[in-house]
Amino acid sequence: MGKRLRRKFRTGMVAALLVLPAGAQADFAEDAGMGTATVLANVVYMPTKVAYAALGGLTGGFAYLLTGGNYMAAEKVWTPSLGGNYVLNSNQVWGQEPIMFSGELDPAPAASLRLSGERESRNYNQPHYGQ
């Protein structure tokens, strides 16, 4: 009886070892495919993002000069163009994470106060741009 039990145990172990690599092989093929898709997506995405950032940097610089050194005006161009993702990862290609092509502008505190219905307090000693 002991030999039969050992034989069945060995047969079960061999069967388990033969089945496990097949599952791992499928994961490898899937990962290799997603890696390839990610690289190919980056071949198009990265140069596009770098060109967008470069043009946004120049445009923001012109905005800064043409507004007489108004940093807030330039920042409204620089933040979206220079922010965001420069390289895609596999989670973004899968759709599990958002792709941020441009950076997010934070809403101005005064604008958020006006939207909420509260009165805006002004300090007349400070310059107010864009109002």
C-alpha positions in Angstrom: 0.0 0.0 0.0 2.9 2.4 0.7 4.3 2.0 -2.8 1.0 2.7 -4.4 0.6 5.9 -2.3 4.1 7.0 -3.2 3.5 6.3 -6.9 0.2 8.3 -6.9 2.0 11.1 -5.1 4.8 11.2 -7.6 2.4 11.1 -10.5 0.4 13.9 -9.0 3.5 16.0 -8.5 4.7 15.4 -12.1 1.3 16.4 -13.4 1.2 19.5 -11.3 4.7 20.5 -12.5 3.7 20.0 -16.1 0.6 22.1 -15.7 2.2 25.1 -13.8 4.7 26.2 -16.5 1.8 26.3 -19.1 0.1 29.0 -17.0 3.3 30.9 -16.5 4.0 30.7 -20.2 0.7 32.3 -21.0 1.4 35.2 -18.5 4.8 35.7 -20.2 3.3 35.9 -23.6 0.7 38.4 -22.4 3.3 40.5 -20.6 5.6 40.4 -23.7 2.7 41.5 -25.9 1.8 44.4 -23.5 5.4 45.4 -23.3 5.6 45.5 -27.1 2.4 47.5 -27.3 3.7 50.0 -24.7 7.0 50.5 -26.5 5.2 51.0 -29.8 2.7 53.5 -28.2 5.7 55.4 -26.7 7.4 55.6 -30.1 4.5 57.8 -31.2 3.6 59.4 -27.9 7.0 60.6 -26.6 8.0 62.7 -29.6 4.5 64.2 -29.8 4.6 65.1 -26.1 8.1 66.6 -26.3 7.2 68.7 -29.3 4.0 69.9 -27.5 6.1 70.8 -24.4 8.8 72.6 -26.4 6.2 74.7 -28.2 4.4 75.4 -25.0 7.6 76.5 -23.3 8.3 78.9 -26.1 4.8 80.2 -26.2 4.8 80.7 -22.4 8.0 82.6 -22.8 6.5 84.9 -25.4 3.4 85.3 -23.2 5.7 86.3 -20.3 7.6 88.9 -22.4 4.5 90.3 -24.2 2.6 90.8 -21.0 5.5 92.7 -19.4 6.7 89.9 -17.1 3.4 88.6 -16.0 4.3 85.2 -14.6 0.7 84.2 -14.1 -0.1 84.6 -17.8 3.0 82.5 -18.7 2.2 79.9 -16.1 -1.2 79.3 -17.7 0.6 78.2 -20.8 3.5 76.4 -19.2 1.6 74.3 -16.7 -0.5 72.4 -19.3 2.2 72.1 -21.9 5.1 71.1 -19.6 3.0 69.0 -17.2 1.6 65.6 -17.7 3.1 62.2 -18.6 6.1 62.1 -20.9 6.3 58.3 -21.0 3.4 55.8 -21.0 3.5 52.7 -18.8 1.7 49.4 -19.3 -1.1 50.4 -16.9 -1.9 53.4 -19.0 -1.9 51.4 -22.2 -4.3 48.9 -20.5 -6.6 51.8 -19.5 -6.1 51.2 -15.8 -4.5 54.6 -15.2 -5.4 57.9 -17.0 -3.0 59.3 -19.6 -2.3 62.9 -18.6 -1.1 64.5 -21.9 -1.2 68.0 -20.4 -0.9 69.2 -16.9 -3.8 70.4 -14.8 -4.3 74.0 -14.0 -5.4 74.7 -10.5 -8.4 77.0 -10.4 -7.7 80.4 -9.0 -8.7 80.8 -5.3 -10.7 84.0 -6.1 -12.6 82.1 -8.9 -13.5 79.3 -6.6 -14.8 81.8 -4.0 -17.0 83.5 -6.6 -18.4 80.1 -7.7 -19.3 79.2 -4.1 -21.2 82.4 -3.6 -19.0 83.8 -0.9 -17.8 87.4 -1.1 -14.3 88.0 -2.3 -12.0 89.9 0.0 -9.6 92.2 -1.7 -6.3 93.5 -0.5 -5.9 96.8 -2.5 -2.2 96.9 -1.8 -1.6 93.8 -3.9 -1.9 93.8 -7.8 -4.8 91.8 -9.2 -4.1 90.3 -12.5 -6.9 89.6 -15.0 -9.7 91.3 -13.1 
